[in-house]
Amino acid sequence: MGLLCLLYLVLFVVRVAISGVAPLIKTDLRLSNTELGLVFSAFAIPYAIFQLIGGWIGDRWGARMVLCVSCAVVAAATALTGAVNGFAALFAVRLALGFGEGATFPTATRAMTSWIPESRWGFAQGITHSFSRIGNALAPPLIAWMAVLLTWRGSFAILGLLSSAWVLLWGWFFRNDPHEHPMITAADLGELPAQGARRRAAIPWLQLARRIWPVTAVDFCYGWVLWLFLSWIPGFFFEDYHLNLQSSAMYSAGVLSAGIVGDTLGGVVSDKLLRKTGSLVVARRSVIIAGFLGAFTFMMPVILVHNLQLAAVSLSLAFFFAELIVAPIWSVPMDITPRYAGTASGMMNFGFAFAGIVSPSTFGYLVDHTGSWVVPFAASVLLSVLGAVLAARLRPDIPFETPARAS
């Protein structure tokens, strides 16, 4: 769990770092907001594709090898970001980063399914994703500080080197099967889910996709909101409130820090509700709905009132509620089908990744062509309401029935 928490932190630092120095990159490479939005979206194109096949790769070949290879690509793409000389090169390295990160989260879920007791799956998803939000919050001030010392180009080279260290740690310590780990005990094994040949089982793609698609739709709505925060919040403070780079980075860090609490609390509350009620519907669905409605409520002041302090507080609260969604929604594929947890979570996260293609580029286009930040925020408010409506139809309590020919 420690290594997975560190992984989520590293992945989101390198993913979000570009938004922290986006004003510098925009000036240096002479980009418009529309072009910058396309650069943000570039990451999500291969990321979306690998949600579908990356989970299958993780189920088939195991988390040890898949995460080593994926994160090596992430490290290389991050370092090369500092060497770009224009829009096309920046777009290309963001594509490469998306290829690297695409398989990581479904494969990490595969590892959790083998190594974490079922009663703690919500907590496991919550605590790991809370570290991703630490990465969110850490990235803007960290990259701004490094840019002052090393320029924005040198900053990405250093981040690439640091990312490669995780690959060495994971390859050395992790084992796909807990039975193979030299530090495991009989007591540990007694608490873990049964292991077996399920990783090599044939995947019933069509039937599984039909079962998971409602979760994918909900994840799209959540993803639209999250990509807004990850891609545009530093630029929002920088351009709409005319702050300098360091001030916009600090305000952004404050907003994104709220997600740390939201991620952890969402997992804790979901697992507690499951133990208290025995109902997966209550434990997962109710927390997801509450998260969407809270995000909707607290994004409204940003649309209605132009005030820096109110915007900072409201966005922080909106992000807190949005992040309550993460742990229960990532637990739903594990609840539905532990046997195909990697593949199912990848199918679910395709919704998030597809939102990553559409949301940042749409946001940048709307800002350029309306001259206002209100319209793209309004779209996110509407998607929050839609997410709550769709979440009310989720059924994590109904397990996936494996077709006989795929058994």
For each residue, the residues with C-beta under 8 A, 3 or more apart:
1: 4 5 115 116 124 127 128
2: 5 6
3: 6 7 166 169 170 173 174
4: 1 7 8 108 111 112 128
5: 1 2 8 9 127 128 131
6: 2 3 9 10 131 166 169
7: 3 4 10 11 67 71 104 108 128 166 170
8: 4 5 11 12 108 128 129 131 132 135
9: 5 6 12 13 131 132 134 135 138
10: 6 7 13 14 71 74 135 162 163 166
11: 7 8 14 15 71 74 101 104 132 135
12: 8 9 15 16 132 133 134 135 136 139 230
13: 9 10 16 17 135 138 139 142 159
14: 10 11 17 74 78 97 159 160 163
15: 11 12 18 43 97 101 135 139 230
16: 12 13 19 20 135 136 139 140 230
17: 13 14 20 21 78 139 142 143 155 156 159
18: 15 21 22 25 39 40 81 94
19: 16 22 40 139 140 230 231 232 233 234 235 252
20: 16 17 139 140 141 142 143 144 234 249 252
21: 17 18 24 25 143 144 147 152 155 245
22: 18 19 25 26 36 234 235
23: 26 27 234 235 238 239 245 248
24: 21 27 28 147 152 245
25: 18 21 22 28 29 31 36 90 152
26: 22 23 29 30 31 32 33 36
27: 23 24 30
28: 24 25 152
29: 25 26 84 85 86 87 90
30: 26 27
31: 25 26 35 36 39 87
32: 26 35 36 364 368
33: 26 36 37 235 364 365 367 368
34: 37 38 361 364 365 368
35: 31 32 38 39 87 364
36: 22 25 26 31 32 33 39 40 235 364
37: 33 34 40 41 231 360 361 362 363 364 365
38: 34 35 41 42 91 361 364
39: 18 31 35 36 42 87 90 91 94
40: 18 19 36 37 43 94 227 231 232 360 361 364
41: 37 38 44 45 356 357 358 359 360 361
42: 38 39 45 91 92 94 95 98
43: 15 40 46 47 94 95 97 98 101 356
44: 41 47 48 98 227 353 354 355 356 357 360
45: 41 42 48 49 95 98 357
46: 43 49 50 95 96 98 99 102
47: 43 44 50 51 98 99 101 102 353 356
48: 44 45 51 52 102 350 353 354 356 357
49: 45 46 52 53 102
50: 46 47 53 54 98 99 101 102 103 346
51: 47 48 54 55 102 106 346 347 348 349 350 352 353
52: 48 49 55 56 346 347 350
53: 49 50 56 57 103 346
54: 50 51 57 58 66 70 102 103 104 106 107 342 346
55: 51 52 58 59 103 106 107 109 110 342 343 344 345 346 347
56: 52 53 59 60 203 342 343 346
57: 53 54 60 61 66 103 107 342
58: 54 55 61 62 63 66 103 106 107 109 110 111 342 346
59: 55 56 110 199 203 340 341 342 343
60: 56 57 199 200
61: 57 58 65 66
62: 58 65 66 110 176 199
63: 58 66 67 107 108 110 111 114 174 176
64: 67 68 170 171 174 175 176
65: 61 62 68 69
66: 54 57 58 61 62 63 69 70 103 107
67: 7 63 64 70 71 103 104 107 108 111 170 174
68: 64 65 71 72 167 170 171
69: 65 66 72 73
70: 54 66 67 73 74 100 101 102 103 104 107
71: 7 10 11 67 68 74 75 100 104 163 164 166 167 170
72: 68 69 75 76 100 164 167
73: 69 70 76 77 96 97 99 100
74: 10 11 14 70 71 77 78 97 100 101 104 163
75: 71 72 78 79 100 160 161 163 164 167
76: 72 73 79 80 96 100 160
77: 73 74 80 81 93 94 96 97 99 100 160
78: 14 17 74 75 81 97 156 159 160 163
79: 75 76 82 83 156 157 159 160 161
80: 76 77 83 84 93 96 156 160
81: 18 77 78 84 90 93 94 97 156 160
82: 79 152 153 154 155 156 157 160
83: 79 80 89 153
84: 29 80 81 89 90 92 93
85: 29 89
86: 29 89 90
87: 29 31 35 39 90 91
88: 91 92
89: 83 84 85 86 92 93
90: 25 29 39 81 84 86 87 93 94
91: 38 39 42 87 88 94 95
92: 42 84 88 89 95 96
93: 77 80 81 84 89 90 96 97
94: 18 39 40 42 43 77 81 90 91 97 98
95: 42 43 45 46 91 92 98 99
96: 46 73 76 77 80 92 93 99 100
97: 14 15 43 73 74 77 78 81 93 94 100 101
98: 42 43 44 45 46 47 50 94 95 101 102
99: 46 47 50 73 77 95 96 102
100: 70 71 72 73 74 75 76 77 96 97 104
101: 11 15 43 47 50 70 74 97 98 104 105
102: 46 47 48 49 50 51 54 70 98 99 353
103: 50 53 54 55 57 58 66 67 70 106 107 346
104: 7 11 54 67 70 71 74 100 101 107 108
105: 101 108 109 345 346 349
106: 51 54 55 58 103 109 110 342 343 345 346 349
107: 54 55 57 58 63 66 67 70 103 104 110 111 342
108: 4 7 8 63 67 104 105 111 112 128
109: 55 58 105 106 112 113 125 330 333 334 341 342 345
110: 55 58 59 62 63 106 107 113 114 199 341 342 345
111: 4 58 63 67 107 108 114 115 174 176
112: 4 108 109 115 116 121 124 125 128 334 341
113: 109 110 116 121 193 334 338 341 342
114: 63 110 111 176 177 178 192 193 195
115: 1 111 112 178 192
116: 1 112 113 120 121 124 192
117: 120 121 191 192 193
118: 121 193 334 338
119: 271 274 275
120: 116 117 123 124 271
121: 112 113 116 117 118 124 125 271 331 334 335
122: 125 126 266 267 268 270 271 274 283 284 327 328 331
123: 120 126 127 267 268 271 327
124: 1 112 116 120 121 127 128 267
125: 109 112 121 122 128 129 267 326 327 328 330 331
126: 122 123 129 130 263 264 265 266 267 268 270 326 327
127: 1 5 123 124 130 131 263 264 267
128: 1 4 5 7 8 108 112 124 125 131 132
129: 8 125 126 132 133 263 267 323 326 327 330
130: 126 127 133 134 259 260 261 262 263 264
131: 5 6 8 9 127 128 134 135
132: 8 9 11 12 128 129 135 136 263
133: 12 129 130 136 137 256 257 259 260 262 263 323
134: 9 12 130 131 137 138 257 260
135: 8 9 10 11 12 13 15 16 131 132 138 139
136: 12 16 132 133 139 229 230 256 259
137: 133 134 140 252 253 254 256 257 259 260
138: 9 13 134 135 141 142 253
139: 12 13 15 16 17 19 20 135 136 142 143
140: 16 19 20 137 143 144 234 248 249 250 252 253 256
141: 20 138 144 145 246 249 250 253
142: 13 17 20 138 139 145 146
143: 17 20 21 139 140 146 147 152 155 159 249
144: 20 21 140 141 147 148 245 246 249
145: 141 142 148 149
146: 142 143 149 150 152 154 155 158
147: 21 24 143 144 150 151 152 155 245
148: 144 145
149: 145 146 154
150: 146 147 153 154 155 158
151: 147 154 155
152: 21 24 25 28 82 143 146 147 155 156
153: 82 83 150 156 157
154: 82 146 149 150 151 157 158
155: 17 21 82 143 146 147 150 151 152 158 159
156: 17 78 79 80 81 82 152 153 159 160
157: 79 82 153 154 160 161
158: 146 150 154 155 161 162
159: 13 14 17 78 79 143 155 156 162 163
160: 14 75 76 77 78 79 80 81 82 156 157 163 164
161: 75 79 157 158 164 165
162: 10 158 159 165
163: 10 14 71 74 75 78 159 160 166 167
164: 71 72 75 160 161 167 168
165: 161 162 168 169
166: 3 6 7 10 71 163 169 170
167: 68 71 72 75 163 164 170 171
168: 164 165 171 172
169: 3 6 165 166 172 173
170: 3 7 64 67 68 71 166 167 173 174
171: 64 68 167 168 174
172: 168 169
173: 3 169 170
174: 3 63 64 67 111 170 171
175: 64 178 180 181
176: 62 63 64 111 114 180 199
177: 114 180 181 195
178: 114 115 175 181 184 188 189 192 195
179: 184 189 195
180: 175 176 177
181: 175 177 178 184
182:
183:
184: 178 179 181 188 189
185: 188 189
186: 189 190
187: 190 191
188: 178 184 185 191 192
189: 178 179 184 185 186 192
190: 186 187
191: 117 187 188
192: 114 115 116 117 178 188 189 195
193: 113 114 117 118 338
194:
195: 114 177 178 179 192
196:
197: 200 201
198: 201 339 340
199: 59 60 62 110 176
200: 60 197
201: 197 198 339 340 406 407
202: 406
203: 56 59 208 340 343 406
204: 207 208 340 402 403 406
205: 208 209
206: 209 210
207: 204 210 211 400 403 406
208: 203 204 205 211 212 337 340 343 344 347 400
209: 205 206 212 213 347
210: 206 207 213
211: 207 208 336 337 344 400
212: 208 209 215 216 333 336 344 347 348
213: 209 210 216 217 347
214: 217 218 390 393 394 395
215: 212 218 219 329 332 333 336 347 348 351 394
216: 212 213 219 220 347 348 350 351
217: 213 214 220 221 351 390
218: 214 215 221 222 288 329 351 387 390 391 394
219: 215 216 222 223 329 348 349 350 351 352 355
220: 216 217 223 224 351 352 354 355
221: 217 218 224 225 292 351 355 383 384 386 387 390
222: 218 219 225 226 291 292 322 325 326 329 351 352 355 387
223: 219 220 226 227 351 352 353 354 355 356 359
224: 220 221 227 228 355 358 359 379 380 383
225: 221 222 228 229 295 318 322 380 383 384 387
226: 222 223 229 230 322 352 355
227: 40 44 223 224 230 231 355 356 359 360
228: 224 225 231 232 233 359 360 363 376 377 380
229: 136 225 226 232 233 255 256 259 315 319 322
230: 12 15 16 19 136 226 227 233
231: 19 37 40 227 228 235 359 360 363
232: 19 40 228 229 235 236 360 363 364 376
233: 19 228 229 230 236 237 252 255 256 315
234: 19 20 22 23 140 237 238 248 249 252
235: 19 22 23 33 36 231 232 238 239 248
236: 232 233 239 240 241 373
237: 233 234 240 241 243 247 248 251 252 308
238: 23 234 235 241 242 243 244 245 248
239: 23 235 236 242 367 373
240: 236 237 306 373
241: 236 237 238 248 308 311
242: 238 239
243: 237 238 247 248 251
244: 238 247 248
245: 21 23 24 144 147 238 248 249
246: 141 144 249 250
247: 237 243 244 250 251
248: 23 140 234 235 237 238 241 243 244 245 251 252
249: 20 140 141 143 144 234 245 246 252 253
250: 140 141 246 247 253 254
251: 237 243 247 248 254 255 308 312
252: 19 20 137 140 233 234 237 248 249 255 256
253: 137 138 140 141 249 250 256 257
254: 137 250 251 257 258 312 316
255: 229 233 251 252 258 312 315 316 319
256: 133 136 137 140 229 233 252 253 259 319
257: 133 134 137 253 254 260 261 316
258: 254 255 261 262 316 317 319 320 323
259: 130 133 136 137 229 256 262 263 319 320 322 323
260: 130 133 134 137 257 263 264
261: 130 257 258 264 265 320 323
262: 130 133 258 259 265 266 291 319 320 321 322 323 324 326
263: 126 127 129 130 132 133 259 260 266 267 323 324 326 327
264: 126 127 130 260 261 267 268
265: 126 261 262 268 269 324
266: 122 126 262 263 269 270 287 291 323 324 325 326 327 328
267: 122 123 124 125 126 127 129 263 264 270 271 326 327 328 331
268: 122 123 126 264 265 271 272
269: 265 266 272 273 287 324
270: 122 126 266 267 273 274 283 284 287 327 328 331
271: 119 120 121 122 123 267 268 274 275 283
272: 268 269 275 276
273: 269 270 276 277 279 282 283 286 287
274: 119 122 270 271 277 278 279 280 282 283
275: 119 271 272 278
276: 272 273
277: 273 274 282 283
278: 274 275
279: 273 274 282 283 397
280: 274 283 284 335 396 397
281: 284 285 286 394 395 396 397
282: 273 274 277 279 285 286
283: 122 270 271 273 274 277 279 280 286 287 328 396
284: 122 270 280 281 287 288 328 329 331 332 335 394 396
285: 281 282 288 289 328 391 392 394 396
286: 273 281 282 283 289 290
287: 266 269 270 273 283 284 290 291 324 325 327 328
288: 218 284 285 291 292 324 325 328 329 387 388 391 394
289: 285 286 292 293 388 391 392
290: 286 287 293 294 321 324
291: 222 262 266 287 288 294 295 321 322 323 324 325
292: 221 222 288 289 295 296 321 322 325 384 385 387 388 391
293: 289 290 296 297 321 384 388
294: 290 291 297 298 317 318 320 321 322 324
295: 225 291 292 298 299 318 319 321 322 384
296: 292 293 299 300 381 384 385 388
297: 293 294 300 318 321
298: 294 295 301 314 315 317 318 321
299: 295 296 302 303 314 315 318 377 380 381 384
300: 296 297 303 304 314 381
301: 298 304 305 310 311 314
302: 299 305 310 311 314 315 318 377
303: 299 300 374 377 378 381
304: 300 301
305: 301 302 310 311
306: 240 311
307: 310 311
308: 237 241 251 311 312
309: 312 313
310: 301 302 305 307 313 314
311: 241 301 302 305 306 307 308 314 315
312: 251 254 255 308 309 315 316
313: 309 310 316 317
314: 298 299 300 301 302 310 311 317 318
315: 229 233 255 298 299 302 311 312 318 319
316: 254 255 257 258 312 313 319 320
317: 258 294 298 313 314 320 321
318: 225 294 295 297 298 299 302 314 315 321 322
319: 229 255 256 258 259 262 295 315 316 322 323
320: 258 259 261 262 294 316 317 323 324
321: 262 290 291 292 293 294 295 297 298 317 318 324
322: 222 225 226 229 259 262 291 292 294 295 318 319 325 384
323: 129 133 258 259 261 262 263 266 291 319 320 326
324: 262 263 265 266 269 287 288 290 291 294 320 321 327 328
325: 222 266 287 288 291 292 322 328 329 387
326: 125 126 129 222 262 263 266 267 323 329 330
327: 122 123 125 126 129 263 266 267 270 287 324 330 331
328: 122 125 266 267 270 283 284 285 287 288 324 325 331 332
329: 215 218 219 222 284 288 325 326 332 348
330: 109 125 129 326 327 333 334 345 348
331: 121 122 125 267 270 284 327 328 334 335 396
332: 215 284 328 329 335 336 348 394 396
333: 109 212 215 330 336 337 341 344 345 347 348
334: 109 112 113 118 121 330 331 337 338 341 344 345
335: 121 280 284 331 332 338 396 397 399
336: 211 212 215 332 333 344 396 398 399 400
337: 208 211 333 334 340 341 344 399 400
338: 113 118 193 334 335 341
339: 198 201 400 402
340: 59 198 201 203 204 208 337 343 344 400
341: 59 109 110 112 113 333 334 337 338 344 345
342: 54 55 56 57 58 59 106 107 109 110 113 345 346
343: 55 56 59 106 203 208 340 346 347
344: 55 208 211 212 333 334 336 337 340 341 347 348 400
345: 55 105 106 109 110 330 333 334 341 342 348 349
346: 50 51 52 53 54 55 56 58 103 105 106 342 343 349 350
347: 51 52 55 208 209 212 213 215 216 333 343 344 350
348: 51 212 215 216 219 329 330 332 333 344 345 351 352
349: 51 105 106 219 345 346 352 353
350: 48 51 52 216 219 346 347 353 354
351: 215 216 217 218 219 220 221 222 223 348 354 355
352: 51 219 220 222 223 226 348 349 355 356
353: 44 47 48 51 102 223 349 350 356 357
354: 44 48 220 223 350 351 357 358
355: 44 219 220 221 222 223 224 226 227 351 352 358 359
356: 41 43 44 47 48 223 227 352 353 359 360
357: 41 44 45 48 353 354 361
358: 41 224 354 355 361 362
359: 41 223 224 227 228 231 355 356 362 363
360: 37 40 41 44 227 228 231 232 356 363 364
361: 34 37 38 40 41 357 358 364 365
362: 37 358 359 365 366 376 379
363: 37 228 231 232 359 360 366 367 376
364: 32 33 34 35 36 37 38 40 232 360 361 367 368
365: 33 34 37 361 362 368 369
366: 362 363 369 370 372 375 376 379
367: 33 239 363 364 370 371 372 373 376
368: 32 33 34 364 365 371
369: 365 366
370: 366 367 374 375
371: 367 368
372: 366 367 375
373: 236 239 240 367 376 377
374: 303 370 377 378
375: 366 370 372 378 379
376: 228 232 362 363 366 367 373 379 380
377: 228 299 302 303 373 374 380 381
378: 303 374 375 381 382
379: 224 362 366 375 376 382 383
380: 224 225 228 299 376 377 383 384
381: 296 299 300 303 377 378 384 385
382: 378 379 385 386
383: 221 224 225 379 380 386 387
384: 221 225 292 293 295 296 299 322 380 381 387 388
385: 292 296 381 382 388 389
386: 221 382 383 389 390
387: 218 221 222 225 288 292 325 383 384 390 391
388: 288 289 292 293 296 384 385 391 392
389: 385 386 392
390: 214 217 218 221 386 387 393 394
391: 218 285 288 289 292 387 388 394
392: 285 289 388 389
393: 214 390
394: 214 215 218 281 284 285 288 332 390 391
395: 214 281 398
396: 280 281 283 284 285 331 332 335 336
397: 279 280 281 335
398: 336 395
399: 335 336 337
400: 207 208 211 336 337 339 340 344
401:
402: 204 339 406 407
403: 204 207 406 407
404: 407
405:
406: 201 202 203 204 207 402 403
407: 201 402 403 404
